[in-house]
Amino acid sequence: MGAADLVFKKSSYSGGNGECVEVAFAGAIRDSKNPDGPSIRVQLDALVDSVKSGRLDH
């Protein structure tokens, strides 16, 4: 499955400034400013665990 086949979602908490990432439930992440650019494939359960634990907070 290529990135063009994925359905990406942006959080409703994202502001209107265009500085967001979008997530596809297949475990892919991309930059909302460049939807035709590269995406990063990740193991979805590991991503969810990292977000919930705060390991990705900056």
Residue pairs with C-beta under 8 A, 6 or more apart in sequence:
1 26
3 24
3 28
3 30
3 38
3 39
6 24
6 26
6 28
6 39
7 24
7 25
8 22
8 23
8 24
8 28
8 30
8 35
9 22
9 23
9 24
9 25
10 20
10 21
10 22
10 32
11 20
14 20
14 32
18 32
18 33
19 33
20 32
21 29
21 30
21 31
21 32
22 29
22 30
22 31
22 32
22 35
23 29
23 47
24 30
24 39
25 44
26 41
26 44
27 41
27 42
27 43
27 44
27 47
28 39
28 40
28 41
28 42
29 39
29 40
29 42
29 47
30 37
30 38
30 39
30 40
31 37
50 56
